[in-house]
C-alpha cells in the first residue's frame, strides 16, 4: 500500500518526463476528436490511424532512446485504447449493428454491448500480463481493504482517513446528485417503476460489468504503467482527464458538463485504486454509482 508518508518521501518525478507523458496523453486522447467535431461537425476516420501511427513511432523510438524507455509500456496501453475506441466507434456507426440493436430487447442489446466491452477488458488483461507479468502489478487483486485514503490538502485534511468512509460519503453524494439529475426530472410513475422491478438483476449485472470494464481499461492499465514513472498524482489525473474527454461526444453525460463530471469521478476511482493498491474499492464504488444510470436506461426502453 502507498501510505501518505510514502507519497511525501517519494522522490519528485522527472519534470521533463512528466511533460512528455502529458503531451503523449493529450495528443492521443479524444481532445483532437472534440476539436474536429466542433469545427467541422464530424471526426475524420483517419484520425484514429494517425494517432496509432504516432504511438507506434513513439514505441519504436522508446526502445532505442533511453529517456523515453520508461514510457514505452504506457504508450502501448494508449495504442490499445486508441484501437479499441476506433473499433467501438466503427461498430456504433455501423448500419447493420444499429439495425440489429433496434430489433432487440433492452436486455439483449445491453448485454451484447457489454460483451464487446468485456472482450476489450479481457484483451487488455492479456496485454498487461505480457508487460507486467503479475496481476498485482496492475491492481487486479482485492487490494488493501482497510486502506487509508491519503489526505486532500485542498480540503484542509491533515490526516488519512479510512478509504471505505471517504468512498462511502463520496458515493452517497454522487447518488443523491443522480436522483436530482435523473429521477426527479423524469418523475417516473409507480406503474413504470413496477415494470422496472423484473429488470433489477439485469441493471445490477450491467452496473457491475461496466464498472469492471472501465476500471480495467481506464484506470488499472494506465495507472500501472505510469505511477512508478511520473508519480501517483500525475498518473491519476492523466487517466482522469482522458476518461473525462472520452465522454464529450456521445457520453452520458456529454459535452463540457460530461467531461467535468466524469473526469472528477475518474480522479476519485483512480485515487481509490492507488490508495488501496487493488481493484475492490474502485470497482464497488463505481458499481454503486452506475446503478441509477442503467436503471434509467432500462426505464427509457420500457
HELIX and SHEET records of a PDB file:
HELIX    1   1 UNK A    4  UNK A    9  1                                   6    
HELIX    2   2 UNK A   15  UNK A   27  1                                  13    
HELIX    3   3 UNK A   31  UNK A   40  1                                  10    
HELIX    4   4 UNK A   46  UNK A   64  1                                  19    
HELIX    5   5 UNK A   66  UNK A   71  5                                   6    
HELIX    6   6 UNK A   72  UNK A   93  1                                  22    
HELIX    7   7 UNK A   95  UNK A  103  1                                   9    
HELIX    8   8 UNK A  106  UNK A  132  1                                  27    
HELIX    9   9 UNK A  135  UNK A  138  5                                   4    
HELIX   10  10 UNK A  153  UNK A  155  5                                   3    
HELIX   11  11 UNK A  163  UNK A  178  1                                  16    
HELIX   12  12 UNK A  179  UNK A  183  3                                   5    
HELIX   13  13 UNK A  184  UNK A  186  1                                   3    
HELIX   14  14 UNK A  190  UNK A  196  1                                   7    
HELIX   15  15 UNK A  197  UNK A  199  5                                   3    
HELIX   16  16 UNK A  200  UNK A  215  1                                  16    
HELIX   17  17 UNK A  216  UNK A  220  3                                   5    
HELIX   18  18 UNK A  221  UNK A  230  1                                  10    
HELIX   19  19 UNK A  232  UNK A  245  1                                  14    
HELIX   20  20 UNK A  255  UNK A  276  1                                  22    
HELIX   21  21 UNK A  280  UNK A  301  1                                  22    
SHEET    1   A 2 UNK A 148  UNK A 149  0                                        
SHEET    2   A 2 UNK A 161  UNK A 162 -1                                        
END                                                                             
